[in-house]
Amino acid sequence: MGWLTRLAAPSRAKGAMSIDEWWSEFGPSSVSAGGMAVTQLTSLQVTTVQACCSIRAEDVAKLPVHVYTRLPNGGRKIVTQHPLELLLQKPNDYQSRFEFIEQMQLSILLRGNAYAVILRDGRGRPTALVPINPDRVWLYEAPRGEIFYQVARRGMHETAVLASMPLMIPSEDIFHLRWMALDTSLYGASRIGLAREAIGLALSQQELAGRLSANSTNLGGVLTTEQKLTPEAAVRLKKSWSDQKQGLRNAGDTAVLEQGLKWQPMGMSARDAEMIASRGFQVQEIARLYRMPMHKLGVIERGAGTSIPEMNQEYANDVISSDLGRWEAKLAQTFDLAADDVFVEFDVAGLIRASLMTRYQAYRAGITGMFLKPNEARRAEGLPDDPDGDKLYQPTNMAPLGFEPTGAETGPGSDITGQPAPGGLGDPSATPTDTAPDN
């Protein structure tokens, strides 16, 4: 550990960088041109950012995910005792699978990086995944190219959970999800850093709207008089005016002025400033940032010519599939799944679940198309297996696959083979006898 201690000795600027520090080398600070601080917390105070992040994080978190092995017949089976399968279903002692994935996905959407410390038992098998806020992780590059992560512990619980981990955690003990990289491939680019001005403008407009509301939607004005006011009178009048006119509770009240004072409004009204239209544009800007369809934000665009199910399918194909692909590839790499001849995959069926009638029609097409078994359709609907439901059917109409008609299934006339049935050749003696008693 001697060389590692020396490595940590230089200042952080030389040895490692946080996301904000790394980004500051390639652009301005986290304060927007409008003077708004753009951080994880302030970004989520913009309702559009919060909606986009929560929807995408929840859509990924709610999907089942398992470790599978391929069967000789082309199917697949869940490897229930694989260490990663156990971790995915119970990441740690205090989070569910949903909560863990949601937190990691939120970090990706805000900071472009998500970190989880991998705890192991005495035999080196992973036993827990502990997510860490990306703002408290610094990356170090050792002289020989090794990568280490310094995690700033926060709170007694996190300190106790990570008590067995060293100050400098090796990369093999960190599950690191990255968004697209810029100058270095070790860090993903901070999404809120790249979109600092768009989010900062939304924050500014939000604060301006709040101040307008506090001032009864008046931007401001001046009190004028031809008389000379003493400093004490000016302070007193300013306070008196503020007490009388500021805030929604004083909207519509009558102001009592003295010494010939007159109120002269200044600046634009809220309508002149087009606040509503401007804020609506920022909603679209942030939705574009997160590739979020407007209908997911409750904005239905009329005349688009595309139905809601079709837009949901596009959202799943173009947006969520990228998130899932990033998770699946990184899990496979970090836990070396190829060595175990297994793979990890999210089940997207629940994300694009159609209406009841549409699903039933699809099941019918699959069964009559001879590629879907009845029990597979029943399982998709949460129904128990039927004893005879594991057969493929062919339309004869309908019989188990491989069934060969013999002609005995019909009465006189052409049977289902196309050949004459008994009595079909015109021989009366071959016609089956009616054994019913005469009346």
N, C-alpha and C positions, 0 to 999 in steps of 0.2 A: 504493500500500500504506500511505500515511500514516494514513488514517482507520481502516484495518483494525488497524494497530498500536495506535492509541488505543483502539479497541474492546476489544482484548485486555488493555489496561492495568488496568482496574478489577479488583477482587477477583472470584474465581470466583463467589461468592454473588450478585453483581450481574449478571455477564455470562453465566454458564452454570451448569448443574447436572448432576451425574452422576445416574444412576438412583437411587442411594441418597439423595442429597441432595434430589432432587426429591420422592421419596416421603416423606422425613422431614418435609416441610412439611404433609403431610396425615395423618400417623399417627406412631406411636412409632418408635423406632430399630429396627435390625435384630436387637436382642436380644429374645427372647421373654419372656413373663411368667415362665417357668420358669428364666430366666437362661441360655438357650442362644442362642449366636450363629447366626443363620440367614443363610448366605451360599450362593453357588453350590456351593462345595466341601462345606460341611457338609450342605447339602440332599441332595447326591448320596451322602452317607454313609448316608442312610436308604435301605434296599434297595428299598422300594416306590417312592420318588421316582426312584431310579436305573433301576428296571425300566420304569416308565411313560415316562420320558424316552427311554431307549435304544430301546424298542420303537417309539414314535412317530417318533423321529428316523430310525431304520433303515428303517421302512416307507416313509417319504417318500423317503429317499435311494436306495433300491433300485429305484425306478420309473424307467424310461426317460423322458426329457424331450427334446423337439425343437421347433424352429421350423418351422411349416408354412405353406404357401400353398394356397389353395383352387383346385381345378381347375374348368374350365367344366362338366365332367360331374357335379359335386357331390362328387367325391373330394378328396383332399388329397395333398400331396407335401412331403417334407422339403426345406427350403432349406439345402442342405449348406454353402454358402459365406456364409451370413448371419453377421455378427460375433457376434451373441448365440448362434447355434448352435455356433460354434467355442468360445465361452466356456463354454457349458454342458457341453460334452464335455471341455474342458480348462481349468478355471478359472484355474490358475496353474501354475508350474513344479514345485511340490512337493506338490500335492494332486490326487487323482483327483476325478471328479465326485461319487462317493459320499461321500468324506471332506468335501468342501466343503459339500454340502447337509446332511450329518449335523451338522456343527459349527454351521451357521447355524440349523438347526431346534432344536438343543439350546439355543442362546441364546434363541430365542423362547419355548421351554417354561419356561425358568428365569427370565429377566429380562423377557420380553415385548418385547424388541428384539433385532434381529440386524443387524450392520453389515458391509459389505464395501466397501473402497476400490476404485474403478474406475480402473485405470491405462490410459493411452491412448498411442498413438503420435503422431508429429509431425503427422499429419493429423486427429487427434482421434478416431480409431477405437479402441474399447475393445480392450485386449489381455490384460487379466488382472483377476481379482477376488481381493482380499486380505481374508479375514475377520478381524475385530477383536473381541476380547472386549468385550462391552457395558459392563463396569465401567471400561474405559479410554477411553470416549468421552464428550465433553461437547458440548453443543449451545449455540450462540450465535445470538442474534437481532440482526441489524444494525438500525440506526435506520430504514432504508428497507424493512425487512421481509425482507431476504435472510437465508438460513439457512446457517450454517457449522458444521462439525464439527471439534472439536479431538481428535486421536487421540494418546494417550500411547504412544509407541513403546516396545517392550519387547524387549530382546535385540538383538544385532548383526544377526541375519538380518532381522528386521522393520524395523530402522532402515535397512538397506541397500535392502530392497525398496521402502520408501516414501521413499527419498532424493529422488526427483523431485517429491514432493508438498509443498505449503506447510504451515506449521503449522496454518493455518485452512483446511480443505478445503471448497470450495463444495459445496452440496447436490447439484448435478448430477454430482458425482464420487463420490457415496456411494450404494450400494444399501442402503436401510434398510427392513427388514421390521418391521412393528409388530403387536403384539397389540392388543386393544381399548384405547381411550384413556379417560381419566377427565377431569381438569380441562383438559388441553391435548391437542390432537391431534398435537403434535410428538413426544411420547413414548408408547410403549405402556406399560400398567400392568405392574409387576413381579409375576409370578405368585407367586413365593416371598415377595414382600413382602406381598401380599394374604393369603396362607395362612401367615403367619409363625407363628401360634400352633399350627396343626395340625402343621406340620413341626417346630416347636420341641418340642411334646409328644412326637412320635415320637422325636426325639433324646433327650429326657429319659428316656423309657421304655427306650430302647436302652442308655443309659449306666447306668441303674438295674439293668437286667438283667445288664450286665457286672459291676457292683459286687457284686451278689448272687452271681454265679458266683465272683468272686474271694474272697468270704467264705463259700464253701460254702453258698450260698443262705440264710444267716442274716443278718437285718437288723441285728443287734447286741444288746448287753446290757451288764450291769455286773458287776463283781466286788465283793462285799460282805464285810465283816469287822467284828467287834465291837472289834478292836484298833485302836489308833492307829498310823498309818503315817507315817514321816518322808517328807519330799519325795523324798529319794533312793530310798527303798524303793518309793514309788509309781511313779517313773519306771522303775525296774528291773523291777517287776512288769508294768507296761504293755508294756514292750518284750518281756519274756519271754512274755507271753500272746500278743502279736501274732505272735511268731516261731513259737509252737506251733500256733495255731489258724487263722490267716488263710491264705487261698489254697486252691485245689483240692488241691494236693499234701499238705496237712495234714488233709484231710477224713478223719474217722474216727479220728484219732490220740487218744491218751489225754493229757489235760492234767494236769500235776503242779502242784498249788497248795500254798501255804504260808501260815503265820500265820493259819489258820482261814478262808481265803478261800473264798467260795462264788460260783458263776456263776448269775446271774439273767438269763434272756433278756428282751428288751424289744421292743416293736413287733409288727407283724404278720408272719406267715410269708408266703412268696411265694404260697402258695395262697390265703391270706386276702386278699392284695392283688389277686388275680385278674389277675395280670400277663399271662397268656396271652390271656384274653378282652379285656383292655384293649388290648393290642398288636394283636390281630386287628381291633378296631374302628378303630384308626388306619390299618390297611391299607385298609379300606373308605373312610375319609375321604379319604385321598390319592388313591385310585383315582377317587373322585368328582371330586376337584379336576382330574384330568387326563382325565376322561371315558373312563377305561380299563375295558373289560369285565373282570370278575373272572376269566373263563376265560383271558384273555391273561396273567394273573399266576399261572396254575397253580392257581386256586381254582375248582373245578367245583361249581356249585350244582345239586344234584339236585332233580328235580321242577319245574324251571323251565318245562318244556314247549316249549323252543326248542332246536333242534339246533345243534351247533357251526358248521356251514356258514352257517346263518341268522344266528347271532350275529356271525360274521365279516363277513357282508354288511352287517349293521347298523353294525358298527364302521367299515367302509369308507365307508358312506354318510353316517354322522352325525359321524365324527371326522376321518378322513383326508381326506375330500373338502373339509372346511373348510381344512385345512392347504394342500392343493393349490390351492384357489381363491385363497388369500392369495398364494401364490408366483406364480401365473399372472398375477394382476391387477397385482402390483407390478412384475414383469418387463416386462409390456407398457407400464406407465406410465413406468418409469425409462428404458427403451431406445426409447420412442416407436415401438412396433411398428405402430401403426395407420398411420403415415406410409408404411411400407413395404408395407402391405397384407398383413401376415403375422400369425400368432398363435403363441403358445407353449402347449403342452399336455403334461401327464404322461399316460403310458399306464398305466392302472390294471388292465389285464388280468392282470398277474402277481400283483397283490394278492389278487384274488378268484378265482384259478385253481381250478377244480373238480377232482374226481377224473377219472381217465382215462375211465371208462365214461360219466360225466356229460358230459364234453367231446365224446366221440364221438357221443353221442346228440344233443347240441346241434348239432354240425356236420351230422349227417344231417337234422335238422329244417330247418336253414338251407338246405341244398342242395335238398331236395325242396320247400321252401317258395319256391324260385325267387328268393331274394335273396342267397344265398351261393354263390360259385364254389368248385369243388374246390381250386383253387390257394390261395385265401384260407384255407381250412381247413388245407391243408398248411403254409403259411407260419406259421400260429399254432402249429403243432407243431414248427417248426424243420426241416421237410422241404423238399427242393428242388421247384421247379415241375414239373408234368407238361406236355408239349407240348400236350395237349388239355384242360388244366384251367382255361382262362380262358373257359369258356362257362357260361351259366346253363342249368340243366336244368329241364324240366317233366315231371311224372309221366305218361308215356304207355305203358308204364312201363319205362325212363326214356329220354328222347331229348333232344338239344339243343333249346333254346328256339327256336321258329320252325319246327320240323320238322312237315311235313304228310304223314300216311300216305296211300298211294295204293291200298292193298289188295293190292299185289303181294307184301307181306311174309308172307302166310299161304297155307295150302293150302285145300282144299275146306271149305265152311262159311262162316259169318259171319266177316268179317275185323274188324279193329280199328276200322273206320269204322261198323260196324253194318249194312253192306250185304252181300248174299250175294256170296261169292267165286265164282270160276269153278266151275261145277258145283253151286252152291248153289241154283239155281232148278229143279233136278230134270232138267236136260237131260244125259243120259249122254254125248252127244258133246262137251260142254263140259268134262267132267271130265278133268283131266290124266292122260295115259297112263302107266301104270307101266312103265317101260323096263327094269326089272330082269329078267335072264334067268331062264327057268324052270329049276327044279331037275330 
